[in-house]
Amino acid sequence: MTIRIKAREFAKDVRSAMDDDSLMAKYGLNPDQLQRIFEQMVDMDLLSEEHIKVRALLSESLISRAFLEYEEDRTPIA
């Protein structure tokens, strides 16, 4: 099945800081498809490689922060 996406609209959503889950929901993508779209956007010069790297770093940072907050919530107070 081929998914058609308006490239400029997708790039605009990415630049507006829409997160991966929101992008996947809006465009009906799974994680592998999302990654391929990012690569195509870079190939088309609609997004930069740097932009994609920063998104990945921010995502990892948010995951780490959520994990730390979860662990803090589980730590018993003496």
PQR file with spaces between the fields and no chain letter, atoms N, CA, C, O and H, PARSE charges and radii, in Angstrom:
ATOM       1  N    MET     1       0.841   -1.183    0.000 -0.4000 1.5000
ATOM       2  CA   MET     1       0.000    0.000    0.000 -0.0000 2.0000
ATOM       3  C    MET     1       0.885    1.245    0.000  0.5500 1.7000
ATOM       4  O    MET     1       1.818    1.358    0.795 -0.5500 1.4000
ATOM       5  N    THR     2       0.584    2.154   -0.884 -0.4000 1.5000
ATOM       6  CA   THR     2       1.319    3.407   -0.989 -0.0000 2.0000
ATOM       7  C    THR     2       0.603    4.483   -0.185  0.5500 1.7000
ATOM       8  O    THR     2      -0.613    4.651   -0.280 -0.5500 1.4000
ATOM       9  H    THR     2      -0.174    2.062   -1.529  0.4000 1.0000
ATOM      10  N    ILE     3       1.378    5.200    0.601 -0.4000 1.5000
ATOM      11  CA   ILE     3       0.840    6.312    1.378 -0.0000 2.0000
ATOM      12  C    ILE     3       1.268    7.602    0.700  0.5500 1.7000
ATOM      13  O    ILE     3       2.449    7.794    0.411 -0.5500 1.4000
ATOM      14  H    ILE     3       2.366    5.064    0.678  0.4000 1.0000
ATOM      15  N    ARG     4       0.328    8.472    0.449 -0.4000 1.5000
ATOM      16  CA   ARG     4       0.641    9.773   -0.161 -0.0000 2.0000
ATOM      17  C    ARG     4       0.610   10.840    0.921  0.5500 1.7000
ATOM      18  O    ARG     4      -0.341   10.949    1.695 -0.5500 1.4000
ATOM      19  H    ARG     4      -0.631    8.316    0.683  0.4000 1.0000
ATOM      20  N    ILE     5       1.672   11.614    0.947 -0.4000 1.5000
ATOM      21  CA   ILE     5       1.800   12.676    1.944 -0.0000 2.0000
ATOM      22  C    ILE     5       2.217   13.949    1.220  0.5500 1.7000
ATOM      23  O    ILE     5       3.087   13.922    0.350 -0.5500 1.4000
ATOM      24  H    ILE     5       2.444   11.526    0.318  0.4000 1.0000
ATOM      25  N    LYS     6       1.594   15.056    1.582 -0.4000 1.5000
ATOM      26  CA   LYS     6       2.009   16.342    1.037 -0.0000 2.0000
ATOM      27  C    LYS     6       3.306   16.729    1.742  0.5500 1.7000
ATOM      28  O    LYS     6       3.314   17.033    2.935 -0.5500 1.4000
ATOM      29  H    LYS     6       0.887   15.078    2.288  0.4000 1.0000
ATOM      30  N    ALA     7       4.394   16.713    0.989 -0.4000 1.5000
ATOM      31  CA   ALA     7       5.727   16.883    1.556 -0.0000 2.0000
ATOM      32  C    ALA     7       5.889   18.206    2.296  0.5500 1.7000
ATOM      33  O    ALA     7       6.441   18.235    3.396 -0.5500 1.4000
ATOM      34  H    ALA     7       4.389   16.466    0.020  0.4000 1.0000
ATOM      35  N    ARG     8       5.422   19.281    1.715 -0.4000 1.5000
ATOM      36  CA   ARG     8       5.588   20.588    2.361 -0.0000 2.0000
ATOM      37  C    ARG     8       4.787   20.675    3.655  0.5500 1.7000
ATOM      38  O    ARG     8       5.246   21.267    4.632 -0.5500 1.4000
ATOM      39  H    ARG     8       4.973   19.258    0.822  0.4000 1.0000
ATOM      40  N    GLU     9       3.597   20.091    3.665 -0.4000 1.5000
ATOM      41  CA   GLU     9       2.777   20.091    4.878 -0.0000 2.0000
ATOM      42  C    GLU     9       3.458   19.255    5.976  0.5500 1.7000
ATOM      43  O    GLU     9       3.494   19.652    7.140 -0.5500 1.4000
ATOM      44  H    GLU     9       3.224   19.611    2.871  0.4000 1.0000
ATOM      45  N    PHE    10       3.990   18.104    5.585 -0.4000 1.5000
ATOM      46  CA   PHE    10       4.690   17.250    6.542 -0.0000 2.0000
ATOM      47  C    PHE    10       5.897   17.991    7.125  0.5500 1.7000
ATOM      48  O    PHE    10       6.103   17.992    8.339 -0.5500 1.4000
ATOM      49  H    PHE    10       3.961   17.782    4.639  0.4000 1.0000
ATOM      50  N    ALA    11       6.692   18.619    6.256 -0.4000 1.5000
ATOM      51  CA   ALA    11       7.863   19.363    6.714 -0.0000 2.0000
ATOM      52  C    ALA    11       7.454   20.501    7.656  0.5500 1.7000
ATOM      53  O    ALA    11       8.131   20.764    8.649 -0.5500 1.4000
ATOM      54  H    ALA    11       6.525   18.619    5.270  0.4000 1.0000
ATOM      55  N    LYS    12       6.360   21.162    7.343 -0.4000 1.5000
ATOM      56  CA   LYS    12       5.859   22.241    8.202 -0.0000 2.0000
ATOM      57  C    LYS    12       5.483   21.687    9.576  0.5500 1.7000
ATOM      58  O    LYS    12       5.789   22.301   10.598 -0.5500 1.4000
ATOM      59  H    LYS    12       5.810   20.949    6.535  0.4000 1.0000
ATOM      60  N    ASP    13       4.823   20.533    9.603 -0.4000 1.5000
ATOM      61  CA   ASP    13       4.455   19.916   10.880 -0.0000 2.0000
ATOM      62  C    ASP    13       5.697   19.547   11.692  0.5500 1.7000
ATOM      63  O    ASP    13       5.727   19.736   12.908 -0.5500 1.4000
ATOM      64  H    ASP    13       4.574   20.034    8.773  0.4000 1.0000
ATOM      65  N    VAL    14       6.712   19.024   11.020 -0.4000 1.5000
ATOM      66  CA   VAL    14       7.956   18.668   11.709 -0.0000 2.0000
ATOM      67  C    VAL    14       8.602   19.919   12.293  0.5500 1.7000
ATOM      68  O    VAL    14       9.031   19.920   13.447 -0.5500 1.4000
ATOM      69  H    VAL    14       6.688   18.871   10.033  0.4000 1.0000
ATOM      70  N    ARG    15       8.670   20.978   11.500 -0.4000 1.5000
ATOM      71  CA   ARG    15       9.291   22.228   11.974 -0.0000 2.0000
ATOM      72  C    ARG    15       8.501   22.877   13.103  0.5500 1.7000
ATOM      73  O    ARG    15       9.058   23.637   13.895 -0.5500 1.4000
ATOM      74  H    ARG    15       8.321   20.977   10.563  0.4000 1.0000
ATOM      75  N    SER    16       7.210   22.579   13.180 -0.4000 1.5000
ATOM      76  CA   SER    16       6.386   23.157   14.251 -0.0000 2.0000
ATOM      77  C    SER    16       6.510   22.351   15.544  0.5500 1.7000
ATOM      78  O    SER    16       5.776   22.585   16.504 -0.5500 1.4000
ATOM      79  H    SER    16       6.758   21.961   12.537  0.4000 1.0000
ATOM      80  N    ALA    17       7.450   21.397   15.559 -0.4000 1.5000
ATOM      81  CA   ALA    17       7.753   20.579   16.741 -0.0000 2.0000
ATOM      82  C    ALA    17       6.682   19.533   17.034  0.5500 1.7000
ATOM      83  O    ALA    17       6.525   19.116   18.182 -0.5500 1.4000
ATOM      84  H    ALA    17       8.046   21.207   14.779  0.4000 1.0000
ATOM      85  N    MET    18       5.946   19.106   16.013 -0.4000 1.5000
ATOM      86  CA   MET    18       4.994   18.012   16.202 -0.0000 2.0000
ATOM      87  C    MET    18       5.811   16.758   16.521  0.5500 1.7000
ATOM      88  O    MET    18       6.779   16.446   15.827 -0.5500 1.4000
ATOM      89  H    MET    18       6.073   19.444   15.081  0.4000 1.0000
ATOM      90  N    ASP    19       5.416   16.047   17.570 -0.4000 1.5000
ATOM      91  CA   ASP    19       6.189   14.868   17.963 -0.0000 2.0000
ATOM      92  C    ASP    19       5.884   13.676   17.056  0.5500 1.7000
ATOM      93  O    ASP    19       4.931   13.692   16.275 -0.5500 1.4000
ATOM      94  H    ASP    19       4.630   16.300   18.134  0.4000 1.0000
ATOM      95  N    ASP    20       6.719   12.643   17.181 -0.4000 1.5000
ATOM      96  CA   ASP    20       6.600   11.481   16.299 -0.0000 2.0000
ATOM      97  C    ASP    20       5.230   10.818   16.393  0.5500 1.7000
ATOM      98  O    ASP    20       4.644   10.458   15.372 -0.5500 1.4000
ATOM      99  H    ASP    20       7.492   12.629   17.814  0.4000 1.0000
ATOM     100  N    ASP    21       4.717   10.655   17.609 -0.4000 1.5000
ATOM     101  CA   ASP    21       3.407   10.015   17.761 -0.0000 2.0000
ATOM     102  C    ASP    21       2.318   10.801   17.040  0.5500 1.7000
ATOM     103  O    ASP    21       1.444   10.214   16.400 -0.5500 1.4000
ATOM     104  H    ASP    21       5.192   10.948   18.438  0.4000 1.0000
ATOM     105  N    SER    22       2.369   12.115   17.143 -0.4000 1.5000
ATOM     106  CA   SER    22       1.377   12.958   16.469 -0.0000 2.0000
ATOM     107  C    SER    22       1.516   12.875   14.955  0.5500 1.7000
ATOM     108  O    SER    22       0.519   12.823   14.235 -0.5500 1.4000
ATOM     109  H    SER    22       3.078   12.591   17.663  0.4000 1.0000
ATOM     110  N    LEU    23       2.762   12.864   14.473 -0.4000 1.5000
ATOM     111  CA   LEU    23       2.991   12.729   13.032 -0.0000 2.0000
ATOM     112  C    LEU    23       2.461   11.390   12.528  0.5500 1.7000
ATOM     113  O    LEU    23       1.807   11.326   11.487 -0.5500 1.4000
ATOM     114  H    LEU    23       3.573   12.906   15.057  0.4000 1.0000
ATOM     115  N    MET    24       2.747   10.319   13.275 -0.4000 1.5000
ATOM     116  CA   MET    24       2.287    8.995   12.856 -0.0000 2.0000
ATOM     117  C    MET    24       0.761    8.925   12.846  0.5500 1.7000
ATOM     118  O    MET    24       0.171    8.332   11.943 -0.5500 1.4000
ATOM     119  H    MET    24       3.278   10.372   14.120  0.4000 1.0000
ATOM     120  N    ALA    25       0.131    9.521   13.838 -0.4000 1.5000
ATOM     121  CA   ALA    25      -1.337    9.514   13.892 -0.0000 2.0000
ATOM     122  C    ALA    25      -1.931   10.335   12.747  0.5500 1.7000
ATOM     123  O    ALA    25      -2.863    9.884   12.081 -0.5500 1.4000
ATOM     124  H    ALA    25       0.611   10.002   14.571  0.4000 1.0000
ATOM     125  N    LYS    26      -1.405   11.521   12.519 -0.4000 1.5000
ATOM     126  CA   LYS    26      -1.955   12.399   11.483 -0.0000 2.0000
ATOM     127  C    LYS    26      -1.819   11.794   10.089  0.5500 1.7000
ATOM     128  O    LYS    26      -2.732   11.887    9.268 -0.5500 1.4000
ATOM     129  H    LYS    26      -0.648   11.888   13.060  0.4000 1.0000
ATOM     130  N    TYR    27      -0.663   11.169    9.830 -0.4000 1.5000
ATOM     131  CA   TYR    27      -0.387   10.681    8.482 -0.0000 2.0000
ATOM     132  C    TYR    27      -0.574    9.169    8.320  0.5500 1.7000
ATOM     133  O    TYR    27      -0.325    8.631    7.241 -0.5500 1.4000
ATOM     134  H    TYR    27       0.079   11.093   10.497  0.4000 1.0000
ATOM     135  N    GLY    28      -1.009    8.481    9.380 -0.4000 1.5000
ATOM     136  CA   GLY    28      -1.263    7.047    9.295 -0.0000 2.0000
ATOM     137  C    GLY    28      -0.009    6.222    9.057  0.5500 1.7000
ATOM     138  O    GLY    28      -0.011    5.291    8.251 -0.5500 1.4000
ATOM     139  H    GLY    28      -1.211    8.918   10.256  0.4000 1.0000
ATOM     140  N    LEU    29       1.064    6.569    9.764 -0.4000 1.5000
ATOM     141  CA   LEU    29       2.356    5.912    9.572 -0.0000 2.0000
ATOM     142  C    LEU    29       2.720    5.029   10.755  0.5500 1.7000
ATOM     143  O    LEU    29       2.254    5.242   11.874 -0.5500 1.4000
ATOM     144  H    LEU    29       1.065    7.325   10.419  0.4000 1.0000
ATOM     145  N    ASN    30       3.560    4.034   10.491 -0.4000 1.5000
ATOM     146  CA   ASN    30       4.174    3.283   11.581 -0.0000 2.0000
ATOM     147  C    ASN    30       5.596    3.831   11.755  0.5500 1.7000
ATOM     148  O    ASN    30       6.034    4.628   10.926 -0.5500 1.4000
ATOM     149  H    ASN    30       3.939    3.860    9.582  0.4000 1.0000
ATOM     150  N    PRO    31       6.322    3.440   12.787 -0.5600 1.5000
ATOM     151  CA   PRO    31       7.660    4.009   13.027  0.2800 2.0000
ATOM     152  C    PRO    31       8.634    3.839   11.856  0.5500 1.7000
ATOM     153  O    PRO    31       9.403    4.755   11.564 -0.5500 1.4000
ATOM     154  N    ASP    32       8.614    2.692   11.188 -0.4000 1.5000
ATOM     155  CA   ASP    32       9.510    2.485   10.047 -0.0000 2.0000
ATOM     156  C    ASP    32       9.168    3.428    8.892  0.5500 1.7000
ATOM     157  O    ASP    32      10.054    3.993    8.251 -0.5500 1.4000
ATOM     158  H    ASP    32       7.989    1.948   11.426  0.4000 1.0000
ATOM     159  N    GLN    33       7.885    3.584    8.644 -0.4000 1.5000
ATOM     160  CA   GLN    33       7.464    4.492    7.575 -0.0000 2.0000
ATOM     161  C    GLN    33       7.845    5.927    7.904  0.5500 1.7000
ATOM     162  O    GLN    33       8.276    6.675    7.026 -0.5500 1.4000
ATOM     163  H    GLN    33       7.166    3.125    9.164  0.4000 1.0000
ATOM     164  N    LEU    34       7.689    6.313    9.165 -0.4000 1.5000
ATOM     165  CA   LEU    34       8.052    7.669    9.581 -0.0000 2.0000
ATOM     166  C    LEU    34       9.532    7.923    9.317  0.5500 1.7000
ATOM     167  O    LEU    34       9.905    8.981    8.808 -0.5500 1.4000
ATOM     168  H    LEU    34       7.340    5.706    9.879  0.4000 1.0000
ATOM     169  N    GLN    35      10.369    6.955    9.662 -0.4000 1.5000
ATOM     170  CA   GLN    35      11.807    7.109    9.441 -0.0000 2.0000
ATOM     171  C    GLN    35      12.113    7.254    7.952  0.5500 1.7000
ATOM     172  O    GLN    35      12.945    8.072    7.560 -0.5500 1.4000
ATOM     173  H    GLN    35      10.067    6.096   10.075  0.4000 1.0000
ATOM     174  N    ARG    36      11.439    6.460    7.129 -0.4000 1.5000
ATOM     175  CA   ARG    36      11.656    6.568    5.678 -0.0000 2.0000
ATOM     176  C    ARG    36      11.218    7.932    5.150  0.5500 1.7000
ATOM     177  O    ARG    36      11.867    8.501    4.273 -0.5500 1.4000
ATOM     178  H    ARG    36      10.762    5.796    7.448  0.4000 1.0000
ATOM     179  N    ILE    37      10.120    8.449    5.685 -0.4000 1.5000
ATOM     180  CA   ILE    37       9.653    9.780    5.266 -0.0000 2.0000
ATOM     181  C    ILE    37      10.678   10.837    5.655  0.5500 1.7000
ATOM     182  O    ILE    37      10.974   11.731    4.863 -0.5500 1.4000
ATOM     183  H    ILE    37       9.593    7.987    6.397  0.4000 1.0000
ATOM     184  N    PHE    38      11.225   10.745    6.874 -0.4000 1.5000
ATOM     185  CA   PHE    38      12.273   11.694    7.278 -0.0000 2.0000
ATOM     186  C    PHE    38      13.433   11.655    6.279  0.5500 1.7000
ATOM     187  O    PHE    38      13.929   12.699    5.856 -0.5500 1.4000
ATOM     188  H    PHE    38      10.984   10.019    7.518  0.4000 1.0000
ATOM     189  N    GLU    39      13.859   10.454    5.908 -0.4000 1.5000
ATOM     190  CA   GLU    39      14.975   10.308    4.962 -0.0000 2.0000
ATOM     191  C    GLU    39      14.620   10.923    3.612  0.5500 1.7000
ATOM     192  O    GLU    39      15.453   11.584    2.992 -0.5500 1.4000
ATOM     193  H    GLU    39      13.457    9.605    6.252  0.4000 1.0000
ATOM     194  N    GLN    40      13.389   10.710    3.156 -0.4000 1.5000
ATOM     195  CA   GLN    40      12.966   11.292    1.881 -0.0000 2.0000
ATOM     196  C    GLN    40      12.911   12.812    1.959  0.5500 1.7000
ATOM     197  O    GLN    40      13.259   13.495    0.995 -0.5500 1.4000
ATOM     198  H    GLN    40      12.712   10.174    3.659  0.4000 1.0000
ATOM     199  N    MET    41      12.478   13.347    3.098 -0.4000 1.5000
ATOM     200  CA   MET    41      12.421   14.801    3.267 -0.0000 2.0000
ATOM     201  C    MET    41      13.825   15.407    3.198  0.5500 1.7000
ATOM     202  O    MET    41      14.013   16.488    2.641 -0.5500 1.4000
ATOM     203  H    MET    41      12.196   12.792    3.880  0.4000 1.0000
ATOM     204  N    VAL    42      14.801   14.710    3.763 -0.4000 1.5000
ATOM     205  CA   VAL    42      16.190   15.172    3.693 -0.0000 2.0000
ATOM     206  C    VAL    42      16.669   15.108    2.238  0.5500 1.7000
ATOM     207  O    VAL    42      17.283   16.054    1.746 -0.5500 1.4000
ATOM     208  H    VAL    42      14.649   13.832    4.216  0.4000 1.0000
ATOM     209  N    ASP    43      16.388   13.993    1.549 -0.4000 1.5000
ATOM     210  CA   ASP    43      16.794   13.848    0.152 -0.0000 2.0000
ATOM     211  C    ASP    43      16.187   14.933   -0.731  0.5500 1.7000
ATOM     212  O    ASP    43      16.802   15.360   -1.707 -0.5500 1.4000
ATOM     213  H    ASP    43      15.889   13.225    1.949  0.4000 1.0000
ATOM     214  N    MET    44      14.974   15.381   -0.386 -0.4000 1.5000
ATOM     215  CA   MET    44      14.286   16.413   -1.160 -0.0000 2.0000
ATOM     216  C    MET    44      14.666   17.834   -0.710  0.5500 1.7000
ATOM     217  O    MET    44      14.153   18.819   -1.243 -0.5500 1.4000
ATOM     218  H    MET    44      14.473   15.034    0.407  0.4000 1.0000
ATOM     219  N    ASP    45      15.571   17.925    0.277 -0.4000 1.5000
ATOM     220  CA   ASP    45      16.002   19.215    0.845 -0.0000 2.0000
ATOM     221  C    ASP    45      14.858   19.992    1.485  0.5500 1.7000
ATOM     222  O    ASP    45      14.884   21.222    1.529 -0.5500 1.4000
ATOM     223  H    ASP    45      15.987   17.125    0.709  0.4000 1.0000
ATOM     224  N    LEU    46      13.847   19.268    1.985 -0.4000 1.5000
ATOM     225  CA   LEU    46      12.763   19.928    2.713 -0.0000 2.0000
ATOM     226  C    LEU    46      13.057   19.965    4.209  0.5500 1.7000
ATOM     227  O    LEU    46      12.526   20.810    4.931 -0.5500 1.4000
ATOM     228  H    LEU    46      13.826   18.269    1.950  0.4000 1.0000
ATOM     229  N    LEU    47      13.897   19.054    4.668 -0.4000 1.5000
ATOM     230  CA   LEU    47      14.392   19.051    6.047 -0.0000 2.0000
ATOM     231  C    LEU    47      15.885   18.779    5.987  0.5500 1.7000
ATOM     232  O    LEU    47      16.375   18.135    5.060 -0.5500 1.4000
ATOM     233  H    LEU    47      14.328   18.368    4.082  0.4000 1.0000
ATOM     234  N    SER    48      16.599   19.274    6.983 -0.4000 1.5000
ATOM     235  CA   SER    48      18.036   19.031    7.003 -0.0000 2.0000
ATOM     236  C    SER    48      18.354   17.810    7.851  0.5500 1.7000
ATOM     237  O    SER    48      17.592   17.438    8.744 -0.5500 1.4000
ATOM     238  H    SER    48      16.200   19.797    7.737  0.4000 1.0000
ATOM     239  N    GLU    49      19.480   17.200    7.559 -0.4000 1.5000
ATOM     240  CA   GLU    49      19.963   16.063    8.360 -0.0000 2.0000
ATOM     241  C    GLU    49      20.117   16.502    9.816  0.5500 1.7000
ATOM     242  O    GLU    49      19.815   15.744   10.737 -0.5500 1.4000
ATOM     243  H    GLU    49      20.098   17.502    6.833  0.4000 1.0000
ATOM     244  N    GLU    50      20.583   17.718   10.010 -0.4000 1.5000
ATOM     245  CA   GLU    50      20.758   18.267   11.361 -0.0000 2.0000
ATOM     246  C    GLU    50      19.416   18.340   12.097  0.5500 1.7000
ATOM     247  O    GLU    50      19.334   18.028   13.285 -0.5500 1.4000
ATOM     248  H    GLU    50      20.828   18.334    9.262  0.4000 1.0000
ATOM     249  N    HIS    51      18.389   18.746   11.396 -0.4000 1.5000
ATOM     250  CA   HIS    51      17.061   18.854   11.998 -0.0000 2.0000
ATOM     251  C    HIS    51      16.593   17.490   12.514  0.5500 1.7000
ATOM     252  O    HIS    51      16.038   17.390   13.608 -0.5500 1.4000
ATOM     253  H    HIS    51      18.455   19.000   10.431  0.4000 1.0000
ATOM     254  N    ILE    52      16.822   16.451   11.721 -0.4000 1.5000
ATOM     255  CA   ILE    52      16.423   15.100   12.110 -0.0000 2.0000
ATOM     256  C    ILE    52      17.245   14.628   13.308  0.5500 1.7000
ATOM     257  O    ILE    52      16.706   13.998   14.218 -0.5500 1.4000
ATOM     258  H    ILE    52      17.273   16.533   10.833  0.4000 1.0000
ATOM     259  N    LYS    53      18.533   14.923   13.314 -0.4000 1.5000
ATOM     260  CA   LYS    53      19.390   14.524   14.435 -0.0000 2.0000
ATOM     261  C    LYS    53      18.950   15.202   15.725  0.5500 1.7000
ATOM     262  O    LYS    53      18.912   14.567   16.779 -0.5500 1.4000
ATOM     263  H    LYS    53      18.970   15.435   12.574  0.4000 1.0000
ATOM     264  N    VAL    54      18.617   16.482   15.648 -0.4000 1.5000
ATOM     265  CA   VAL    54      18.166   17.215   16.833 -0.0000 2.0000
ATOM     266  C    VAL    54      16.863   16.615   17.351  0.5500 1.7000
ATOM     267  O    VAL    54      16.688   16.473   18.561 -0.5500 1.4000
ATOM     268  H    VAL    54      18.648   16.998   14.791  0.4000 1.0000
ATOM     269  N    ARG    55      15.945   16.259   16.448 -0.4000 1.5000
ATOM     270  CA   ARG    55      14.688   15.610   16.864 -0.0000 2.0000
ATOM     271  C    ARG    55      14.974   14.322   17.625  0.5500 1.7000
ATOM     272  O    ARG    55      14.357   14.050   18.655 -0.5500 1.4000
ATOM     273  H    ARG    55      16.087   16.374   15.465  0.4000 1.0000
ATOM     274  N    ALA    56      15.915   13.528   17.109 -0.4000 1.5000
ATOM     275  CA   ALA    56      16.246   12.254   17.753 -0.0000 2.0000
ATOM     276  C    ALA    56      16.839   12.496   19.135  0.5500 1.7000
ATOM     277  O    ALA    56      16.497   11.797   20.090 -0.5500 1.4000
ATOM     278  H    ALA    56      16.415   13.749   16.272  0.4000 1.0000
ATOM     279  N    LEU    57      17.719   13.474   19.245 -0.4000 1.5000
ATOM     280  CA   LEU    57      18.323   13.782   20.547 -0.0000 2.0000
ATOM     281  C    LEU    57      17.274   14.266   21.536  0.5500 1.7000
ATOM     282  O    LEU    57      17.291   13.881   22.705 -0.5500 1.4000
ATOM     283  H    LEU    57      17.997   14.041   18.470  0.4000 1.0000
ATOM     284  N    LEU    58      16.369   15.101   21.071 -0.4000 1.5000
ATOM     285  CA   LEU    58      15.315   15.589   21.956 -0.0000 2.0000
ATOM     286  C    LEU    58      14.414   14.448   22.409  0.5500 1.7000
ATOM     287  O    LEU    58      14.008   14.393   23.570 -0.5500 1.4000
ATOM     288  H    LEU    58      16.355   15.413   20.122  0.4000 1.0000
ATOM     289  N    SER    59      14.105   13.541   21.493 -0.4000 1.5000
ATOM     290  CA   SER    59      13.269   12.396   21.849 -0.0000 2.0000
ATOM     291  C    SER    59      13.950   11.538   22.902  0.5500 1.7000
ATOM     292  O    SER    59      13.314   11.120   23.870 -0.5500 1.4000
ATOM     293  H    SER    59      14.435   13.586   20.550  0.4000 1.0000
ATOM     294  N    GLU    60      15.243   11.271   22.719 -0.4000 1.5000
ATOM     295  CA   GLU    60      15.998   10.484   23.692 -0.0000 2.0000
ATOM     296  C    GLU    60      16.036   11.198   25.031  0.5500 1.7000
ATOM     297  O    GLU    60      15.917   10.559   26.077 -0.5500 1.4000
ATOM     298  H    GLU    60      15.760   11.611   21.933  0.4000 1.0000
ATOM     299  N    SER    61      16.199   12.504   25.014 -0.4000 1.5000
ATOM     300  CA   SER    61      16.240   13.289   26.245 -0.0000 2.0000
ATOM     301  C    SER    61      14.914   13.203   26.985  0.5500 1.7000
ATOM     302  O    SER    61      14.891   13.047   28.206 -0.5500 1.4000
ATOM     303  H    SER    61      16.296   13.023   24.165  0.4000 1.0000
ATOM     304  N    LEU    62      13.804   13.304   26.250 -0.4000 1.5000
ATOM     305  CA   LEU    62      12.486   13.225   26.877 -0.0000 2.0000
ATOM     306  C    LEU    62      12.238   11.840   27.457  0.5500 1.7000
ATOM     307  O    LEU    62      11.644   11.709   28.527 -0.5500 1.4000
ATOM     308  H    LEU    62      13.822   13.431   25.258  0.4000 1.0000
ATOM     309  N    ILE    63      12.688   10.814   26.757 -0.4000 1.5000
ATOM     310  CA   ILE    63      12.537    9.451   27.264 -0.0000 2.0000
ATOM     311  C    ILE    63      13.339    9.281   28.539  0.5500 1.7000
ATOM     312  O    ILE    63      12.850    8.708   29.512 -0.5500 1.4000
ATOM     313  H    ILE    63      13.171   10.921   25.888  0.4000 1.0000
ATOM     314  N    SER    64      14.573    9.779   28.538 -0.4000 1.5000
ATOM     315  CA   SER    64      15.418    9.682   29.733 -0.0000 2.0000
ATOM     316  C    SER    64      14.791   10.421   30.900  0.5500 1.7000
ATOM     317  O    SER    64      14.785    9.918   32.024 -0.5500 1.4000
ATOM     318  H    SER    64      14.970   10.244   27.747  0.4000 1.0000
ATOM     319  N    ARG    65      14.266   11.603   30.647 -0.4000 1.5000
ATOM     320  CA   ARG    65      13.645   12.388   31.706 -0.0000 2.0000
ATOM     321  C    ARG    65      12.420   11.663   32.267  0.5500 1.7000
ATOM     322  O    ARG    65      12.220   11.625   33.481 -0.5500 1.4000
ATOM     323  H    ARG    65      14.271   12.012   29.735  0.4000 1.0000
ATOM     324  N    ALA    66      11.614   11.096   31.395 -0.4000 1.5000
ATOM     325  CA   ALA    66      10.430   10.364   31.848 -0.0000 2.0000
ATOM     326  C    ALA    66      10.828    9.159   32.685  0.5500 1.7000
ATOM     327  O    ALA    66      10.185    8.866   33.693 -0.5500 1.4000
ATOM     328  H    ALA    66      11.776   11.126   30.408  0.4000 1.0000
ATOM     329  N    PHE    67      11.879    8.461   32.280 -0.4000 1.5000
ATOM     330  CA   PHE    67      12.348    7.308   33.040 -0.0000 2.0000
ATOM     331  C    PHE    67      12.829    7.743   34.421  0.5500 1.7000
ATOM     332  O    PHE    67      12.509    7.101   35.421 -0.5500 1.4000
ATOM     333  H    PHE    67      12.402    8.699   31.461  0.4000 1.0000
ATOM     334  N    LEU    68      13.593    8.826   34.478 -0.4000 1.5000
ATOM     335  CA   LEU    68      14.088    9.314   35.768 -0.0000 2.0000
ATOM     336  C    LEU    68      12.940    9.751   36.673  0.5500 1.7000
ATOM     337  O    LEU    68      12.956    9.467   37.871 -0.5500 1.4000
ATOM     338  H    LEU    68      13.853    9.347   33.665  0.4000 1.0000
ATOM     339  N    GLU    69      11.952   10.432   36.118 -0.4000 1.5000
ATOM     340  CA   GLU    69      10.800   10.851   36.912 -0.0000 2.0000
ATOM     341  C    GLU    69      10.030    9.638   37.429  0.5500 1.7000
ATOM     342  O    GLU    69       9.549    9.640   38.562 -0.5500 1.4000
ATOM     343  H    GLU    69      11.939   10.662   35.145  0.4000 1.0000
ATOM     344  N    TYR    70       9.916    8.610   36.603 -0.4000 1.5000
ATOM     345  CA   TYR    70       9.243    7.382   37.015 -0.0000 2.0000
ATOM     346  C    TYR    70       9.991    6.740   38.184  0.5500 1.7000
ATOM     347  O    TYR    70       9.383    6.314   39.166 -0.5500 1.4000
ATOM     348  H    TYR    70      10.306    8.608   35.683  0.4000 1.0000
ATOM     349  N    GLU    71      11.307    6.679   38.062 -0.4000 1.5000
ATOM     350  CA   GLU    71      12.120    6.082   39.132 -0.0000 2.0000
ATOM     351  C    GLU    71      12.017    6.900   40.416  0.5500 1.7000
ATOM     352  O    GLU    71      11.958    6.332   41.507 -0.5500 1.4000
ATOM     353  H    GLU    71      11.800    7.025   37.264  0.4000 1.0000
ATOM     354  N    GLU    72      11.994    8.228   40.298 -0.4000 1.5000
ATOM     355  CA   GLU    72      11.860    9.076   41.487 -0.0000 2.0000
ATOM     356  C    GLU    72      10.519    8.846   42.166  0.5500 1.7000
ATOM     357  O    GLU    72      10.443    8.827   43.394 -0.5500 1.4000
ATOM     358  H    GLU    72      12.042    8.690   39.412  0.4000 1.0000
ATOM     359  N    ASP    73       9.466    8.672   41.385 -0.4000 1.5000
ATOM     360  CA   ASP    73       8.140    8.428   41.936 -0.0000 2.0000
ATOM     361  C    ASP    73       8.080    7.092   42.682  0.5500 1.7000
ATOM     362  O    ASP    73       7.292    6.937   43.615 -0.5500 1.4000
ATOM     363  H    ASP    73       9.527    8.688   40.387  0.4000 1.0000
ATOM     364  N    ARG    74       8.901    6.139   42.275 -0.4000 1.5000
ATOM     365  CA   ARG    74       8.905    4.816   42.901 -0.0000 2.0000
ATOM     366  C    ARG    74       9.801    4.729   44.127  0.5500 1.7000
ATOM     367  O    ARG    74       9.703    3.784   44.910 -0.5500 1.4000
ATOM     368  H    ARG    74       9.541    6.265   41.517  0.4000 1.0000
ATOM     369  N    THR    75      10.680    5.725   44.292 -0.4000 1.5000
ATOM     370  CA   THR    75      11.615    5.704   45.410 -0.0000 2.0000
ATOM     371  C    THR    75      10.844    6.005   46.706  0.5500 1.7000
ATOM     372  O    THR    75      10.190    7.041   46.823 -0.5500 1.4000
ATOM     373  H    THR    75      10.759    6.493   43.656  0.4000 1.0000
ATOM     374  N    PRO    76      10.933    5.078   47.680 -0.5600 1.5000
ATOM     375  CA   PRO    76      10.221    5.321   48.929  0.2800 2.0000
ATOM     376  C    PRO    76      10.830    6.483   49.714  0.5500 1.7000
ATOM     377  O    PRO    76      12.045    6.677   49.730 -0.5500 1.4000
ATOM     378  N    ILE    77       9.982    7.223   50.341 -0.4000 1.5000
ATOM     379  CA   ILE    77      10.434    8.359   51.154 -0.0000 2.0000
ATOM     380  C    ILE    77      10.672    7.840   52.573  0.5500 1.7000
ATOM     381  O    ILE    77       9.790    7.245   53.192 -0.5500 1.4000
ATOM     382  H    ILE    77       8.994    7.065   50.328  0.4000 1.0000
ATOM     383  N    ALA    78      11.873    8.079   53.065 -0.4000 1.5000
ATOM     384  CA   ALA    78      12.225    7.579   54.410 -0.0000 2.0000
ATOM     385  C    ALA    78      11.802    8.542   55.484  0.5500 1.7000
ATOM     386  O    ALA    78      12.019    8.281   56.668 -0.5500 1.4000
ATOM     387  H    ALA    78      12.590    8.562   52.562  0.4000 1.0000
